[in-house]
Amino acid sequence: MVFQARYHCLMTHCKNCQYELEGAYCSSCGQRDIDLERPIWSLIAETLREAFEVDGRSALTVKALFRSPGSLTCEFLAGRRRTYTSPLRLYLTISILFFIFAAWLAKTGIMLEPGQDPRLDAAIQAGFLSDDLPRLMFVLLPVFALLLKMVYINRLYFDHLIFSLHLHSAAYVILAMMMPLEALANRHIVLALLQVAILVYFLAYFVMAMRRVYQSSWPAVAVRSALVLFVYMIVVSVVVENTSNFMIIAD
């Protein structure tokens, strides 16, 4: 009887404020009704499902991300946020999937240069792509936003950060298409041309997204886009190179 009374209390009252529940969420404090007294694998599954939940918004978000470059940022900054997946959640989901895919490609040895050890160097590449590079790129997100702030000083830094999240999300998807072609481009001219076409598409995507978000003239957008991208590539190259050298010394 004691157990039944306790179970009834847990199921009908909020565990945070003890307010009587009338649905999945407490109408007093807003906490979701989740029973933590259950098998650990059930809790892990629910956590992953909530973190990477694929619903109607996910498909709509990805569609908008590529169909209309920059529109997701504009919609979010305009306050229309319920229709699409949040920028941070979108970035985390796509980046994790991308780096898992990149690490798997590295393990196959497809990304090795001639003369590199198929086992040792492939393992080092995979480890860097799965462990170090994701953290580095996440830290560099605010740096990219800062570069945008330098060329569009009148806009809020928050605006640049949201744009940075959306742009990097799109970039990872495009890079995922380019990476397999990188190793195979030398074998067939068609694959090399396809790789160039994807690169040109990304550059055009970047300029069009900048144009839509910052509402500048095409010449101004082109110059500022080139400047931001050039400086950012230098920053990324320096950070990645120094990190790689540090790993080699540490090993």
C-alpha positions, 0 to 999 in steps of 0.5 A: 500500500505504501509503494502504491501510494508513493507511485501514485504521488509520483505519477500525478504530482510534479517531482519538482514542485509537487503541483498536481499534473494535468498533462506531460508538463507541470502547469506551475513550474513547466518541468516535464513529467519524466520518471527517472526510476527506470532502467538506465538504457531507457534514460539514455535512449530518451536523452539521445532521442530528445537531443537528436529528435527527428520530426517534421521541423528537422526535414523543414529546417534542412530543406530551408537551409539549402533551398534558401541560403540565409533564410533560417537566420532571418527567420530566427532573428525575426522571432519565428522560431517554432517552425524550425530546429534551433540553430545550436541543436541543428549545428550539434546534430549535423556536426556530430554526424559529419565528424563520425562520417569523416573519422570513418572515412579516415579509418578506411585509409582513403584520405591518406597521402602517398607514402603514409602508413595505412594503419598508423597514419589512418588511425591518427587521422581518425582520432583527430577527426573524431576527438580534437577537430570537433572541439576546435571547430566549436570553439572557432564558431565565435571567432567566425562570428567576430570576423563578421562583426568586424565587417558588419559592425552595426549588427549585434554579435548575437546575429553573427553567432546565429549566422555562424551556426547555420553556415557551419551546419551547411558547410559540414553537409557540403564537406561530407559530399566533397571528402570522398571525392577528394581521394578519388578525384585523381582517378577520373576527370568527372569526379574532379569536376564534380568536386570543383562544382561542389566547391563553387556551390559552397562559395555561391551559397556563402555569398547568397546567405550573406546577401540575404542576412545582411542586406548589402549590395552584391559588390559589398557582399562579395568583397566582405565574404571573400575577406571573412572567408580568407581570414577564417581559413588562415585562422583554421589552418593555423589552429589545426596545424599547431594542434596537430604538431602538439599531438605529434610532440605529445605522442 
